[in-house]
Amino acid sequence: MENIRLGISSCLLGEKVRFDGGHKLDRFLRDTLGRFVEFVPMCPEVECGLGIPREAMRLEGTSESPRLVTVKTRRDLTEQMLNWANERVRNLEGENLCGFIFKSGSPSSGMERVKIYGIDNVLRKSGTGLFASVFMKHFPYLPAEDDSRLNDPEIRENFIERIFVAKRWRDITEGPPKLARLVSFHTRHKLLVMAHSPGHSGALGKLIAGGNQQSIEEIYSEYQRILMEALKLKATVRKNINVLKHLMGYFKKLLSADEEQELLEVIDFYRQGFLPLIVPVTLIGHYVRKYHQAYLNDQYYLNPHPIELRLRNHA
């Protein structure tokens, strides 16, 4: 797979573009995730024409219609930012992005819970940065997160899993839409989606099964919507156990009594929180190779992202 192109707030890569001339380098993003993605850095405030350093600014008004205002001189920069943002997202359509990492708390790039000062000057953490809001509305299916939320291991795993799926989805949509290509994609992602939402997994299966009832373009569009909606949901311990036991079914007549008992014990230890998900997944992967299970060998659930990212290592 070619590198995933991922939009990111420039300051998170160590670029000194903050209002005070500083940066907010995130070493995991730059040094670890950066080995597997191609970052497309952006600083909305600089790109819309503001200098470095610059006067601090904040959101004011309502969450539905916030204004971007400088703190001391009270300059209203809302239109300047929105005009740039709307043009920028149109240009980004050709960048083949598979997601975006925003800077938390930023009045231009914060994804959620950005400080916003109401008419009564009461502070509420209910805003969204102006550029982040425009971007997410323009690209509703692209995975988006902010650096603060990515400190949560489960959110980090979910986001990175989604950008890898988004890249594979982008790859199959580069050529003319074909049902056979979509069926192959669905087959390999079926268990991965099931770990997030069995209901959505079933809906995707029904969509493909009724392939003759809609145009292929309509099927692709609806498939993408359901897929990305499903992957936003967390893959919980309970749902992962459901998938793990589903995987066990493929070895029903192959595992020895000791192997079956060992796998059941490992799954139960995972259920109790004593072991991370990587342990039962690795054991099943061993059995996949030992018993030559070609169907399971192609399942992205067993290898959704590079193991070097250590995303399934948390208990």
C-alpha positions as CSV (number, residue, x, y, z in Angstrom):
1,M,0.0,0.0,0.0
2,E,1.2,3.5,-0.9
3,N,1.6,5.9,2.0
4,I,-1.7,7.2,3.4
5,R,-2.0,10.9,2.9
6,L,-3.2,12.5,6.1
7,G,-4.0,16.2,6.7
8,I,-2.6,17.6,10.0
9,S,-2.3,20.8,11.9
10,S,1.3,22.0,11.1
11,C,2.1,22.8,14.7
12,L,1.7,19.1,15.6
13,L,4.7,18.3,13.4
14,G,6.9,20.9,15.2
15,E,6.4,23.7,12.8
16,K,6.6,27.1,14.6
17,V,3.3,28.5,13.4
18,R,1.5,29.1,16.6
19,F,0.2,32.6,17.5
20,D,3.2,33.0,19.9
21,G,5.7,31.6,17.4
22,G,5.9,28.2,19.1
23,H,4.8,24.7,18.2
24,K,2.9,21.8,19.7
25,L,5.1,18.9,18.5
26,D,3.5,15.4,19.0
27,R,6.3,12.9,18.8
28,F,4.0,9.9,18.3
29,L,2.4,11.5,15.3
30,R,5.6,12.7,13.7
31,D,8.0,9.9,14.5
32,T,5.8,6.8,14.9
33,L,2.7,7.3,12.8
34,G,4.7,9.4,10.4
35,R,6.5,6.2,9.3
36,F,3.3,5.0,7.7
37,V,1.6,8.1,6.4
38,E,2.4,11.1,4.3
39,F,1.4,14.2,6.2
40,V,-0.2,17.2,4.4
41,P,0.4,19.9,7.0
42,M,-1.8,23.0,7.2
43,C,-2.1,26.0,9.5
44,P,-5.4,27.8,8.8
45,E,-4.4,31.0,10.5
46,V,-1.1,31.4,8.6
47,E,-2.6,30.2,5.3
48,C,-5.5,32.6,5.5
49,G,-3.0,35.5,5.7
50,L,-2.2,36.0,9.4
51,G,1.4,36.5,10.5
52,I,3.7,34.8,13.0
53,P,3.6,35.8,15.8
54,R,0.1,37.2,15.8
55,E,-2.5,38.4,18.2
56,A,-4.4,35.7,20.1
57,M,-7.9,35.1,19.0
58,R,-11.0,33.2,20.3
59,L,-14.5,32.1,19.3
60,E,-17.4,34.3,20.4
61,G,-21.2,34.1,20.0
62,T,-23.0,30.8,19.6
63,S,-21.9,27.2,18.8
64,E,-24.1,27.3,15.7
65,S,-22.6,30.6,14.3
66,P,-19.4,31.5,16.0
67,R,-17.2,34.5,15.2
68,L,-13.4,34.5,15.2
69,V,-12.3,37.6,17.1
70,T,-8.9,38.8,18.2
71,V,-8.7,39.2,22.0
72,K,-7.2,42.7,22.3
73,T,-8.0,44.7,19.2
74,R,-11.3,43.0,18.6
75,R,-10.8,42.4,14.9
76,D,-13.4,40.1,13.4
77,L,-11.6,37.6,11.2
78,T,-14.5,35.3,10.6
79,E,-15.1,36.0,6.9
80,Q,-11.3,36.0,6.2
81,M,-11.0,32.5,7.7
82,L,-14.2,31.1,6.2
83,N,-13.4,32.4,2.7
84,W,-10.0,30.8,2.8
85,A,-11.4,27.6,4.4
86,N,-14.1,27.1,1.7
87,E,-11.6,27.5,-1.1
88,R,-9.0,25.3,0.7
89,V,-11.3,22.3,1.1
90,R,-12.2,22.5,-2.6
91,N,-8.5,22.3,-3.4
92,L,-8.1,19.4,-1.0
93,E,-10.4,17.3,-3.1
94,G,-7.5,16.5,-5.3
95,E,-5.1,15.7,-2.5
96,N,-6.5,12.1,-1.9
97,L,-6.6,12.6,1.9
98,C,-7.7,9.7,4.1
99,G,-8.2,11.7,7.2
100,F,-7.2,14.7,9.3
101,I,-5.7,15.3,12.7
102,F,-6.7,18.7,14.2
103,K,-5.1,20.7,17.0
104,S,-7.4,20.5,20.0
105,G,-8.7,23.7,21.5
106,S,-7.7,25.8,18.5
107,P,-10.4,28.4,17.4
108,S,-9.5,27.5,13.8
109,S,-8.7,23.8,14.0
110,G,-10.3,22.4,17.2
111,M,-12.6,19.5,16.3
112,E,-14.8,19.8,19.4
113,R,-15.1,21.3,22.9
114,V,-13.4,24.5,21.8
115,K,-13.8,27.5,24.1
116,I,-16.5,29.8,23.0
117,Y,-17.5,33.0,24.7
118,G,-21.2,33.8,24.6
119,I,-22.9,37.2,24.5
120,D,-23.0,37.2,28.2
121,N,-19.2,36.5,28.2
122,V,-19.9,33.1,29.8
123,L,-17.3,30.5,28.7
124,R,-18.5,27.3,27.3
125,K,-16.5,24.4,25.8
126,S,-19.0,23.7,23.0
127,G,-17.4,25.2,19.9
128,T,-15.7,23.8,16.8
129,G,-12.8,25.6,15.0
130,L,-13.9,27.4,11.8
131,F,-11.6,25.4,9.5
132,A,-12.3,22.1,11.2
133,S,-16.1,22.7,10.9
134,V,-15.8,23.5,7.1
135,F,-13.5,20.5,6.5
136,M,-15.7,18.0,8.3
137,K,-18.9,19.2,6.5
138,H,-17.1,19.0,3.1
139,F,-15.6,15.6,3.8
140,P,-18.2,13.9,6.0
141,Y,-16.8,10.4,5.5
142,L,-13.1,11.1,6.2
143,P,-11.9,10.1,9.6
144,A,-11.1,13.1,11.8
145,E,-9.6,13.4,15.3
146,D,-7.7,15.9,17.4
147,D,-4.3,15.4,19.1
148,S,-5.8,15.4,22.6
149,R,-8.3,12.7,21.9
150,L,-5.6,10.6,20.3
151,N,-4.0,10.2,23.7
152,D,-6.8,7.8,24.5
153,P,-5.6,4.3,23.4
154,E,-9.0,3.2,22.2
155,I,-9.7,6.4,20.3
156,R,-6.2,6.2,18.8
157,E,-6.7,2.6,17.6
158,N,-10.1,3.4,16.2
159,F,-8.8,6.4,14.2
160,I,-5.8,4.7,12.8
161,E,-7.8,1.7,11.8
162,R,-10.3,4.0,10.0
163,I,-7.6,5.8,8.0
164,F,-6.2,2.5,6.8
165,V,-9.7,1.4,5.7
166,A,-10.2,4.8,4.1
167,K,-7.1,4.3,2.1
168,R,-8.2,0.8,0.9
169,W,-11.6,2.3,0.0
170,R,-10.0,5.1,-2.0
171,D,-7.9,2.5,-3.8
172,I,-10.8,0.4,-5.0
173,T,-12.7,3.5,-6.1
174,E,-9.9,4.7,-8.4
175,G,-11.1,2.6,-11.3
176,P,-14.7,2.2,-12.7
177,P,-17.1,0.8,-10.0
178,K,-17.5,-2.9,-10.2
179,L,-19.6,-5.1,-8.0
180,A,-17.0,-7.9,-8.0
181,R,-14.4,-5.4,-6.6
182,L,-16.8,-4.3,-3.9
183,V,-17.6,-7.9,-2.9
184,S,-13.9,-8.6,-2.5
185,F,-13.5,-5.5,-0.4
186,H,-16.4,-6.4,1.8
187,T,-15.3,-10.0,2.2
188,R,-11.9,-8.9,3.6
189,H,-13.4,-6.3,5.9
190,K,-16.5,-8.2,7.1
191,L,-15.1,-9.2,10.5
192,L,-13.5,-5.9,11.0
193,V,-16.8,-4.1,10.6
194,M,-18.5,-6.7,12.8
195,A,-16.2,-5.8,15.6
196,H,-17.5,-2.2,15.5
197,S,-21.2,-2.9,14.7
198,P,-22.8,-6.3,13.8
199,G,-25.8,-4.4,12.6
200,H,-23.9,-2.3,10.1
201,S,-22.1,-5.4,9.0
202,G,-25.4,-7.1,8.2
203,A,-26.6,-4.0,6.4
204,L,-23.6,-4.0,4.2
205,G,-24.1,-7.7,3.4
206,K,-27.7,-7.0,2.4
207,L,-26.7,-4.1,0.3
208,I,-24.3,-6.2,-1.8
209,A,-26.7,-9.1,-2.0
210,G,-29.3,-6.8,-3.5
211,G,-26.8,-5.5,-6.1
212,N,-29.2,-5.8,-9.0
213,Q,-31.8,-3.5,-7.5
214,Q,-29.7,-0.3,-7.6
215,S,-27.1,1.2,-9.9
216,I,-23.5,0.4,-9.0
217,E,-22.8,4.0,-8.3
218,E,-25.6,4.1,-5.8
219,I,-24.4,0.9,-4.1
220,Y,-20.9,2.3,-3.8
221,S,-22.2,5.6,-2.3
222,E,-24.4,3.8,0.2
223,Y,-21.7,1.3,1.1
224,Q,-19.3,4.0,1.9
225,R,-21.8,5.8,4.1
226,I,-22.7,2.7,6.1
227,L,-19.0,1.6,6.3
228,M,-17.7,4.8,7.7
229,E,-20.7,5.2,10.0
230,A,-19.9,1.7,11.4
231,L,-16.3,2.3,12.0
232,K,-17.0,5.4,14.1
233,L,-18.4,3.1,16.7
234,K,-15.9,1.7,19.2
235,A,-14.9,-2.0,18.9
236,T,-15.7,-3.0,22.5
237,V,-14.5,-6.0,24.4
238,R,-17.9,-7.7,24.0
239,K,-18.0,-7.1,20.3
240,N,-14.4,-8.3,19.9
241,I,-15.1,-11.5,21.8
242,N,-18.1,-12.1,19.4
243,V,-15.7,-11.9,16.5
244,L,-13.0,-14.0,18.2
245,K,-15.5,-16.8,18.8
246,H,-16.8,-16.4,15.2
247,L,-13.2,-17.0,14.1
248,M,-13.0,-20.1,16.4
249,G,-15.8,-21.6,14.4
250,Y,-13.6,-22.0,11.4
251,F,-11.3,-24.3,13.4
252,K,-14.1,-26.4,14.9
253,K,-12.8,-29.7,13.4
254,L,-9.2,-28.7,13.3
255,L,-8.0,-27.7,16.8
256,S,-7.0,-30.3,19.2
257,A,-8.7,-30.4,22.6
258,D,-5.7,-28.7,24.2
259,E,-5.5,-26.0,21.5
260,E,-9.2,-25.2,21.8
261,Q,-8.9,-25.0,25.6
262,E,-5.9,-22.7,25.3
263,L,-7.7,-20.4,22.9
264,L,-10.8,-20.3,25.1
265,E,-8.7,-19.4,28.2
266,V,-6.9,-16.7,26.3
267,I,-10.2,-15.1,25.1
268,D,-11.5,-15.3,28.7
269,F,-8.4,-13.6,30.1
270,Y,-8.9,-10.9,27.5
271,R,-12.6,-10.6,28.6
272,Q,-11.4,-10.1,32.2
273,G,-8.9,-7.4,31.2
274,F,-5.8,-9.5,32.1
275,L,-4.6,-9.7,28.5
276,P,-4.7,-7.2,25.6
277,L,-6.5,-8.0,22.3
278,I,-3.2,-8.7,20.5
279,V,-2.8,-11.9,22.4
280,P,-5.9,-13.9,21.3
281,V,-5.5,-12.3,17.8
282,T,-1.9,-13.5,17.6
283,L,-2.9,-17.0,18.7
284,I,-5.7,-17.2,16.1
285,G,-3.2,-15.9,13.5
286,H,-0.9,-18.8,14.4
287,Y,-3.8,-21.3,13.9
288,V,-4.6,-19.6,10.6
289,R,-1.1,-20.3,9.3
290,K,-0.9,-23.8,10.9
291,Y,-4.2,-25.0,9.4
292,H,-3.9,-23.0,6.1
293,Q,-7.1,-21.0,6.5
294,A,-6.9,-18.9,3.3
295,Y,-10.2,-17.1,3.9
296,L,-9.1,-16.0,7.4
297,N,-5.6,-15.1,6.2
298,D,-7.2,-12.4,4.1
299,Q,-9.2,-10.9,6.9
300,Y,-8.2,-7.4,7.8
301,Y,-9.5,-7.9,11.4
302,L,-6.4,-10.0,12.1
303,N,-4.0,-7.3,10.6
304,P,-5.8,-4.0,10.4
305,H,-2.7,-1.8,10.7
306,P,1.1,-2.2,11.1
307,I,2.0,-4.1,14.3
308,E,4.7,-1.6,15.0
309,L,2.1,0.9,16.1
310,R,1.2,-1.3,19.0
311,L,-2.4,-0.3,18.9
312,R,-3.9,-3.6,20.3
313,N,-1.4,-3.8,23.2
314,H,-3.5,-2.0,25.8
315,A,-5.5,-4.1,28.3
